[in-house]
Structure formats: C-alpha cells, structure tokens
Amino acid sequence: MKKKVGLAVLLVVVLVLSSLFAFGGVFAKQPADQAGGKPLTILVAGYGWYRGIPEGQINNAETIALALDGEMIFARDASGTVIAKGKVHSIVIPVTWYGAWPPVAEAIEELNPDIVLGLGTGGSLTIEPWGSNLMNGTDADPEDPSQEVTMDHVAIDPGGPDWRTGSLPYDAMVLAMLEAGTPARRGYQRGYSSEGYPMATPGWYLCNFFTYYGPMYVEENELDIDIGFIHVWNRPEYRAGPRYETLTDSNISPEDFTYWIERSHSSSMEITRTINAIRIGLQECVRARAGF
C-alpha cells in the first residue's frame, strides 16, 4: 500500500512540473521586456523645417523625434533579455541661432534626462562626436523674418577650445547600425580651413551648434548627462523633387539641364529605416549609460 502511495505522489509531482514547463510557470524564462527598475530618461531634440525642404513638408529630424516620442527603448544582452531601458521624450527645435537651444535647456530643466540626443538632416547617417567652435549661416525659419539672424564665422565660445566632443557611445552606435544592415559612419575633425577656422563633419551651421554647444552647456552646468548629435538622411522624395522641378523649368538653359540631369544625388534613405536606425543608436546609449 505504501509503495502505491509513493508512486502516486511521484506521478503527481512529475505532472505538476511538466505543466509548469509547458505553460510558462515559475520555471519558464520570463518575458524579455519585463525588466524591473525605473527607466532612464531620454530627451530627443529634432530640428524643424529649414530652407531646402519643400514648403509644407517636414524635416526628417522632426519626423524621427516625434515618431519615437513616448517609446520605451530596450537594451538587451545576447540572450535577448532586457538589461536596461529608457523612455523617450521628444521636442522639436527651430533652425535659428537664438531659438534652437532654449527649448532644450527648458526640457533638461523639466525632465532631468540621463541622455540627450540632437537630430538634424544631412547627407548621410553620421553619428557626430565633434563640433567646431564656429557659427556661420542665416536663420532658416524665424518666426519674425524682420529679426532674422546671420552669423558670419562667429565663435560659439570665444576663447574656448576649437572642438568639443559629446559623451555618447559613438563607435558602438555605428557598429550596431551596421550590424542591422543600415549604412552609418562616425563623424570626425577635419582640421582647419584655409582661413584658419576649425572644421568637423557637422559643418558650421545649426547642427554643428548643437554638437558643440550641448557638451559645453552640460560641462558648465555640471550636469550628469550623456549628450550628442546625429545627422540623419534626407528623404528620397526630398532629393528627387527639387531636382525634377529644376529640370522641368521652362527657363532652364541646355547647359544647366545637362549639369543637373547628370549630377549625382547625395545620400537618402526611407524614413522608416532611418527611424529604426536611431532606435538602435538609442539602445546603445541606454546600454552604455546603464554600465553594460
């Protein structure tokens, strides 16, 4: 009798354990997106409309920032388990010298973010470590055209270093994007112009301003923030549209027609692929910030 009872108990234990494994009980691997802990705070600031984008259209930087707003970014280990996470809060900033940074400073004050990422549109997907100490160009879209500001080779930080660098995991971001099949590169210093001005891949316009001024602001205010900037591709239709309009202009000369129809286009990429590339970059930012 005791032997029969023992066998019955053993059978029940085996059935219970089998059920737990089969139906995701305590012995099953927990879902990879159920990591505990407070998420990091990510501020994404995308530049808005600027000259060169068709009227009524939207800057890719703005589109990407708003697409990621409110999204939870998960960094995972090799097994797919979440090891860190962060929540995105996005803002759109104007392409004007005096209007670009105040919204960022206000958002930093409000959110106390761990990571700040600026986005602007360029000719390729470039993670930009270096900003040059120079401003050059005219406001792209001032609210009051009569107050339009032009900077003519003016230092961002008079007496400051020729270049400043941010604090994002630049190499890891590029490698992760490449691994996902998305062309990306790291920006770099470009020495000095013939006039002696410092140069880097962000240029001297508002994208460069963010790349240089952001780390400067963080340093001067003693903030514990990882900050940096990425240039994203323009949309294919934004590249093609103006070229088509130029070539179909009834006043175009034969020489100009030949020039423009043969001239190569700078890089572009579909917006959904670009959004995912920035998401991948943010995953690496979260991973690095969390110490992994």
Residue, then its C-alpha position, 0 to 999 in steps of 0.5 A: m500500500k505504501k509503495k502505491v502511495g509513493l508512486a502516486v505522489l511521484l506521478v503527481v509531482v512529475l505532472v505538476l512540473s511538466s505543466l509548469f514547463a509547458f505553460g510558462g510557470v515559475f520555471a519558464k524564462q520570463p518575458a524579455d521586456q519585463a525588466g524591473g527598475k525605473p527607466l532612464t530618461i531620454l530627451v530627443a531634440g529634432y530640428g524643424w523645417y529649414r530652407g531646402i525642404p519643400e514648403g509644407q513638408i517636414n524635416n526628417a529630424e522632426t519626423i524621427a523625434l516625434a515618431l519615437d516620442g513616448e517609446m520605451i527603448f530596450a537594451r538587451d544582452a545576447s540572450g535577448t533579455v532586457i538589461a536596461k531601458g529608457k523612455v523617450h521624450s521628444i521636442v522639436i527645435p527651430v533652425t535659428w541661432y537664438g531659438a534652437w537651444p532654449p527649448v532644450a535647456e527648458a526640457i533638461e530643466e523639466l525632465n532631468p534626462d540621463i541622455v540627450l540626443g540632437l537630430g538634424t538632416g544631412g547627407s548621410l547617417t553620421i553619428e557626430p562626436w565633434g563640433s567646431n567652435l564656429m557659427n556661420g549661416t542665416d536663420a532658416d525659419p524665424e518666426d519674425p523674418s524682420q529679426e532674422v539672424t546671420m552669423d558670419h564665422v562667429a565663435i560659439d565660445p570665444g576663447g574656448p577650445d576649437w572642438r568639443t566632443g559629446s559623451l555618447p557611445y559613438d563607435a558602438m552606435v555605428l557598429a550596431m547600425l551596421e550590424a542591422g544592415t543600415p549604412a552609418r559612419r562616425g563623424y570626425q575633425r577635419g582640421y582647419s580651413s584655409e582661413g584658419y577656422p576649425m572644421a568637423t563633419p557637422g559643418w558650421y551651421l545649426c547642427n554643428f551648434f548643437t554638437y558643440y554647444g550641448p557638451m559645453y552647456v552640460e560641462e558648465n552646468e555640471l550636469d550628469i548627462d550623456i549628450g550628442f548629435i546625429h545627422v540623419w538622411n534626407r528623404p528620397e522624395y526630398r532629393a528627387g523633387p527639387r531636382y525634377e522641378t529644376l529640370t522641368d523649368s521652362n527657363i532652364s538653359p541646355e547647359d544647366f539641364t545637362y549639369w543637373i540631369e547628370r549630377s549625382h544625388s547625395s545620400s537618402m534613405e526611407i524614413t522608416r529605416t532611418i527611424n529604426a536606425i536611431r532606435i538602435g543608436l538609442q539602445e546603445c546609449v541606454r546600454a552604455r549609460a546603464g554600465f553594460 
